[in-house]
Amino acid sequence: MYVLIVYDVGVERIDGVRQFLRQYLTWIQNSAFEGELSEGQLERVRARLRELIREDEDSVIIFTASSKKWIRREVIGTEKAEVSTIL
């Protein structure tokens, strides 16, 4: 499934969240990642994010779609990170 994750976390937790998400998804902008994940991978990501953040202070929003083809993506301005697929 196609996943878009955006987050707003305390400064002291930003690096940990960003480094973790880079293992699974493509960084597209400050505090935003996207990519394809299996159900199992998404569950692991959710579990680890719960460990990394403070739920009483931080926010993580996970958008999912069955396929990237259901998402229309438009960038205005500079593309922060080129999205590519490695085969």
N, C-alpha and C positions, 0 to 999 in steps of 0.2 A: 504494500500500500504506500501511497505517497503521503509524506508527513512534513508539516511545517511547524517548527517550534520557535516560539519567541519567549523571551524571559526578561524580567526586571528583578535583579537580585542585588543584595548588598555588595558594595565594592570589594569587601574582603572575600566574597565567594565567586566573583565573576570569573576569575582564571580557572578555578576548579570546574565550574559548569561548562565553560567554553572548551577546555581541554577534553573533558569527557565527551561532549557532543561531537567533537571532531572525529572521534573514533567511529561514529556511526553515520554522520550526516555531513553535508557540505555547508560551510560557513558562507552566508550570502550577504550579511550586513551585521553591524554591531547588534548583538543579542538576537540574531535570527539565523536559523539553520533549516535546510530542506533536504529531502532525499527520499529514497525508497527503503522501507523497512519491512521485515516480516512481522507477523503478530508477536512471535517470541522475542524478537529484537525490541519491538516497541515496549513490551512488558518489562524487559531488562532496563531500558532507558527510563521508563516511569519509576521503577523501583530505585534506581541509582539517583535520579533527580530528587526523590523524596529524602534521600540520605544527605545530599549535598546542600539543599536549601533549608531555610528556616521558614516553615509554612505560615508562621504568624507575621512574617515581615516580607517575604519574597513572593513573586508570582511567576508561574510558568504556564503558558497557554500552548496546547498541542492541538493543531488542526490536522485532520486526516481526510483522505479521499481514497476511493478504491483504486484510482489510477491518476497519474499526472495529467492525462488527457482531459480530465474534468476540471482542471484548474487553468484559468487564463492568467498568464503572468505578464505584466508590463512593467518595464523599468523606465523611469523618467530621471534623467541625469546619469551619473556614473555608475556603472556596474561594479560593485565592490569586490565580488569574487566570481570568476567565470565558472559556470556550472558545466561539468563535463562528466561523461560516463567512462569509467576505466574498464576495459574488457580484458 
